[in-house]
Amino acid sequence: MHEKSEIQLLRRQEIDEEKWSRCIEEADNSRVYANHWYLDRVTENWEAFVWGDYEFVMPLPVRKKWGLKYVFQPLFSQQLGIFPAPSLETGEKFMTKLADLFYYCETNLNPQNLVFEVLKNAQIQPRDNFLLPLGGGYSALSANFATNTKRNIAKAENNHLQLVTGMQTSEFIAFKKQHSGNRLSKEDIDNLRNLVSFLGYKGLGDVQGVYTSQNELCAAVFFLRWKNRLIYLSASSSEEGKNLGAMYFLVNQVIKEQAHEPFIIDFEGSMIPGVARFYAGFGAYRETYFGLKLNRLPWPLKLIKK
């Protein structure tokens, strides 16, 4: 094989940002999570496989534990994998390299990366995303809402709720922190704050909040815009918001406002049945992507990381 087509493992500081950006921007399976500026804000350290002159790339967020470097999937980055979508032969070369160089890996591939058959003893977990194509007008879109969704929207609209666009990052983060319980660490909250601030500054997203008739915030979502996707990146609701149906109200209002635009609402999916039903209730269809887990750790570390 021509030497230029070999896969190199590059550290973050060795990445050519211009070539990387062009590869992600032009990829048929482009995902915002793979941009270098996005990765910089969701993980302290990442490396990457680069094929040739950035014809294909695969971001690899890494951490160290017990002196061993391993690949992990950062929070707020649903899918990574190989960009652009590789042929089976090319994809298998990436997977082989991954298994050769890392003792442990947990990563989510994008749906155009069905290239893991070459891996021995890998655990493959199908995961659900939910996508709602807009553009057909609100009447056509709402006709596909589930009966329960229509009922919840009608109830919410009687609760005198108000949608506000362009909430301050600080207000959103404080609300998220208050209503996330112990699910998010301080590092997670800090990463989210940095991400939301940066994306807002770049004009790539904003926070939409729902306020009660007493002008209290009860639900909020940060929507990220990337290419033709409107990504439901991070959401939070208070108990009052849940009782008032605030999130049904919010999503319905966004669909109304964007109904004629050529966008796809990317709900990012969930393996939690109740959350999945919420997304599907708006007529979103299920898209499968795959979580990949490799464990070649020496015994007894292999048992710890099971």
C-alpha positions as CSV (number, residue, x, y, z in Angstrom):
1,M,0.0,0.0,0.0
2,H,1.2,3.5,-0.7
3,E,2.9,4.9,2.3
4,K,0.7,8.1,2.4
5,S,-2.4,5.9,2.9
6,E,-1.1,4.4,6.2
7,I,-3.0,5.3,9.3
8,Q,-1.0,7.4,11.8
9,L,-1.9,8.0,15.5
10,L,-1.4,11.7,16.1
11,R,-1.5,13.6,19.4
12,R,-3.8,16.6,19.7
13,Q,-0.9,19.1,19.2
14,E,0.1,17.3,16.0
15,I,-3.3,17.7,14.3
16,D,-3.5,20.1,11.3
17,E,-6.6,21.9,12.4
18,E,-7.4,23.3,8.9
19,K,-7.2,19.9,7.2
20,W,-9.1,18.3,10.1
21,S,-11.9,20.8,9.8
22,R,-12.1,20.4,6.1
23,C,-12.4,16.6,6.5
24,I,-15.2,16.9,9.1
25,E,-17.0,19.7,7.2
26,E,-17.1,17.8,3.9
27,A,-17.8,14.3,5.3
28,D,-21.0,12.7,4.1
29,N,-21.5,11.6,7.7
30,S,-20.4,14.8,9.3
31,R,-21.1,15.2,13.0
32,V,-20.4,18.3,15.1
33,Y,-18.9,16.2,17.9
34,A,-15.9,15.4,15.7
35,N,-14.8,19.0,15.2
36,H,-11.5,19.8,16.9
37,W,-12.9,22.8,18.8
38,Y,-15.8,20.6,20.1
39,L,-13.5,17.8,21.3
40,D,-11.3,20.4,23.0
41,R,-14.3,21.3,25.2
42,V,-15.6,17.9,26.2
43,T,-12.3,16.2,27.0
44,E,-9.0,17.2,28.4
45,N,-7.1,15.0,26.0
46,W,-7.7,13.4,22.6
47,E,-5.7,11.8,19.9
48,A,-6.7,10.6,16.4
49,F,-6.1,8.2,13.7
50,V,-5.4,10.0,10.4
51,W,-5.3,8.3,7.1
52,G,-3.0,9.8,4.5
53,D,-3.5,13.6,4.0
54,Y,-6.7,13.6,6.2
55,E,-8.7,11.6,3.7
56,F,-10.2,9.8,6.7
57,V,-10.0,10.6,10.4
58,M,-11.1,9.0,13.7
59,P,-11.0,11.1,16.9
60,L,-10.0,9.2,20.0
61,P,-10.7,10.8,23.4
62,V,-8.2,9.3,25.8
63,R,-7.6,9.0,29.5
64,K,-5.0,7.2,31.6
65,K,-5.7,4.8,34.5
66,W,-3.3,2.4,36.2
67,G,-0.6,3.7,33.8
68,L,-2.6,2.5,30.7
69,K,-4.1,4.8,28.1
70,Y,-7.7,4.0,27.0
71,V,-10.3,5.4,24.7
72,F,-13.6,6.7,26.2
73,Q,-16.8,8.4,25.0
74,P,-17.1,11.9,26.5
75,L,-20.4,13.2,27.8
76,F,-22.2,15.6,25.4
77,S,-20.7,13.9,22.3
78,Q,-23.2,11.2,21.2
79,Q,-21.3,9.7,18.3
80,L,-17.7,9.7,16.9
81,G,-16.1,7.1,14.7
82,I,-14.6,7.4,11.3
83,F,-15.1,10.4,9.0
84,P,-16.1,10.3,6.1
85,A,-18.0,7.0,5.9
86,P,-15.3,4.4,5.0
87,S,-15.6,1.4,2.8
88,L,-15.6,-1.9,4.7
89,E,-11.9,-2.5,3.8
90,T,-10.9,1.0,5.0
91,G,-13.0,0.8,8.1
92,E,-11.6,-2.6,9.1
93,K,-8.0,-1.2,8.9
94,F,-9.1,1.5,11.4
95,M,-10.7,-1.1,13.7
96,T,-7.6,-3.4,13.5
97,K,-5.3,-0.4,14.4
98,L,-7.6,0.5,17.3
99,A,-7.4,-3.1,18.7
100,D,-3.7,-3.2,18.2
101,L,-2.9,0.1,20.0
102,F,-5.4,0.3,22.9
103,Y,-6.0,-2.2,25.6
104,Y,-9.3,-0.8,26.4
105,C,-11.8,1.2,24.4
106,E,-15.4,2.4,24.8
107,T,-16.7,4.5,21.9
108,N,-19.8,5.2,19.9
109,L,-19.5,4.8,16.2
110,N,-21.7,6.8,13.9
111,P,-24.4,5.0,11.8
112,Q,-22.3,5.0,8.7
113,N,-19.5,3.0,10.5
114,L,-20.7,-0.6,10.2
115,V,-17.1,-1.8,10.2
116,F,-16.6,-3.8,13.4
117,E,-16.9,-7.3,12.1
118,V,-13.2,-7.7,12.0
119,L,-12.8,-7.3,15.8
120,K,-12.6,-10.4,17.9
121,N,-14.2,-10.5,21.3
122,A,-15.6,-6.9,20.9
123,Q,-18.9,-6.1,22.6
124,I,-21.3,-4.3,20.2
125,Q,-24.3,-2.5,21.7
126,P,-27.0,-1.1,19.4
127,R,-28.1,2.3,20.5
128,D,-31.2,4.4,19.5
129,N,-31.2,7.9,18.1
130,F,-34.4,9.7,17.1
131,L,-34.6,12.1,14.2
132,L,-37.5,14.3,13.1
133,P,-37.2,15.7,9.5
134,L,-39.0,19.1,9.2
135,G,-39.9,21.0,6.1
136,G,-43.4,19.8,5.5
137,G,-45.3,22.4,7.5
138,Y,-46.8,22.1,11.0
139,S,-50.1,20.6,10.0
140,A,-48.4,17.6,8.3
141,L,-45.9,17.2,11.1
142,S,-48.4,17.4,14.0
143,A,-50.6,14.8,12.2
144,N,-47.9,12.3,13.0
145,F,-47.8,13.1,16.7
146,A,-48.8,10.3,19.1
147,T,-52.2,10.6,20.7
148,N,-50.6,10.9,24.1
149,T,-48.3,13.7,22.8
150,K,-51.2,15.7,21.4
151,R,-53.0,15.3,24.8
152,N,-49.9,16.5,26.7
153,I,-49.4,19.5,24.4
154,A,-53.0,20.5,24.8
155,K,-52.8,20.3,28.6
156,A,-49.5,22.3,28.6
157,E,-51.0,25.1,26.4
158,N,-53.7,25.6,29.1
159,N,-51.0,26.3,31.7
160,H,-50.1,29.8,30.5
161,L,-46.5,28.9,29.8
162,Q,-44.1,31.2,28.0
163,L,-41.2,30.3,25.7
164,V,-38.1,32.5,25.9
165,T,-35.2,32.2,23.3
166,G,-31.7,33.2,24.0
167,M,-31.4,32.5,27.8
168,Q,-28.1,33.4,29.4
169,T,-25.7,30.5,29.8
170,S,-25.3,31.1,33.5
171,E,-29.0,30.8,34.1
172,F,-29.2,27.6,32.1
173,I,-26.2,26.0,33.9
174,A,-27.5,26.9,37.3
175,F,-30.9,25.4,36.4
176,K,-29.2,22.3,35.0
177,K,-27.1,21.9,38.1
178,Q,-30.1,22.3,40.4
179,H,-32.2,19.6,38.6
180,S,-29.6,17.0,37.5
181,G,-29.3,15.5,41.0
182,N,-26.0,13.7,41.2
183,R,-25.9,12.6,37.6
184,L,-23.4,15.2,36.6
185,S,-20.0,15.8,38.1
186,K,-18.4,19.2,38.6
187,E,-16.2,18.4,35.5
188,D,-19.3,17.6,33.5
189,I,-21.0,20.9,34.5
190,D,-17.8,22.8,33.7
191,N,-17.5,21.2,30.3
192,L,-21.2,21.9,29.6
193,R,-20.7,25.6,30.6
194,N,-17.7,25.9,28.3
195,L,-19.4,24.2,25.5
196,V,-22.7,26.2,25.7
197,S,-20.8,29.5,26.0
198,F,-18.5,28.7,23.1
199,L,-21.3,27.5,20.8
200,G,-23.4,30.5,21.6
201,Y,-20.5,32.8,20.9
202,K,-20.0,31.0,17.5
203,G,-23.7,31.4,16.7
204,L,-24.2,27.7,16.6
205,G,-26.9,27.4,19.2
206,D,-29.0,28.9,21.9
207,V,-30.9,28.0,25.1
208,Q,-34.7,28.0,25.0
209,G,-36.5,28.2,28.3
210,V,-40.0,27.8,29.5
211,Y,-41.4,30.0,32.2
212,T,-44.5,29.5,34.4
213,S,-47.2,32.1,34.7
214,Q,-45.3,33.2,37.9
215,N,-42.3,33.8,35.7
216,E,-40.3,30.9,37.1
217,L,-38.0,28.8,34.8
218,C,-39.3,25.3,34.7
219,A,-37.7,23.7,31.6
220,A,-34.8,24.5,29.3
221,V,-33.0,23.0,26.3
222,F,-29.8,24.0,24.6
223,F,-30.3,23.5,20.9
224,L,-27.1,23.1,18.8
225,R,-27.3,23.9,15.0
226,W,-24.9,22.0,12.8
227,K,-25.4,21.8,9.0
228,N,-29.0,20.7,8.6
229,R,-29.4,19.4,12.2
230,L,-31.0,21.1,15.2
231,I,-29.6,19.0,18.0
232,Y,-31.4,18.7,21.3
233,L,-28.0,18.7,23.1
234,S,-28.8,19.2,26.8
235,A,-32.2,19.5,28.5
236,S,-33.5,19.9,32.0
237,S,-36.9,20.2,33.7
238,S,-38.0,20.9,37.2
239,E,-40.7,18.9,39.0
240,E,-43.1,21.7,38.3
241,G,-42.1,21.7,34.7
242,K,-42.8,18.0,34.4
243,N,-46.2,18.5,36.0
244,L,-47.0,21.4,33.6
245,G,-45.9,19.5,30.5
246,A,-43.3,22.2,29.9
247,M,-41.0,20.1,27.7
248,Y,-43.9,19.0,25.5
249,F,-44.8,22.7,25.1
250,L,-41.1,23.7,24.3
251,V,-40.6,21.0,21.7
252,N,-43.9,21.7,20.0
253,Q,-43.2,25.4,19.8
254,V,-39.8,24.7,18.2
255,I,-41.4,22.4,15.7
256,K,-44.0,25.1,14.9
257,E,-41.3,27.8,14.4
258,Q,-39.1,25.6,12.2
259,A,-41.8,23.5,10.5
260,H,-41.0,24.9,7.0
261,E,-37.2,24.8,7.3
262,P,-35.1,22.0,5.8
263,F,-33.9,20.9,9.2
264,I,-33.8,17.6,11.1
265,I,-34.4,17.8,14.8
266,D,-31.8,15.4,16.2
267,F,-33.1,14.3,19.7
268,E,-29.9,12.4,20.3
269,G,-32.0,9.4,21.4
270,S,-32.1,7.4,24.6
271,M,-32.1,3.8,25.8
272,I,-34.5,4.9,28.6
273,P,-38.0,3.7,27.4
274,G,-39.9,6.7,28.8
275,V,-37.5,9.2,27.2
276,A,-37.5,7.3,23.9
277,R,-41.3,7.4,23.9
278,F,-41.2,11.2,24.4
279,Y,-39.1,11.6,21.3
280,A,-41.0,9.1,19.2
281,G,-44.2,10.8,20.2
282,F,-43.4,13.8,18.0
283,G,-43.1,11.5,15.0
284,A,-39.3,11.1,15.2
285,Y,-38.0,7.9,13.6
286,R,-35.4,5.6,15.2
287,E,-31.9,5.5,13.8
288,T,-29.4,2.9,15.1
289,Y,-25.8,3.5,15.8
290,F,-23.4,1.2,17.7
291,G,-21.5,1.4,20.9
292,L,-18.2,-0.5,20.7
293,K,-16.3,-1.9,23.7
294,L,-12.9,-3.6,23.5
295,N,-11.2,-5.0,26.6
296,R,-7.7,-6.5,26.2
297,L,-6.6,-5.4,29.7
298,P,-4.3,-7.9,31.5
299,W,-5.8,-9.9,34.3
300,P,-6.9,-8.7,37.0
301,L,-7.5,-5.2,35.5
302,K,-9.8,-6.9,32.9
303,L,-12.2,-7.8,35.7
304,I,-12.3,-4.3,37.2
305,K,-13.2,-2.7,33.8
306,K,-15.9,-5.3,32.9
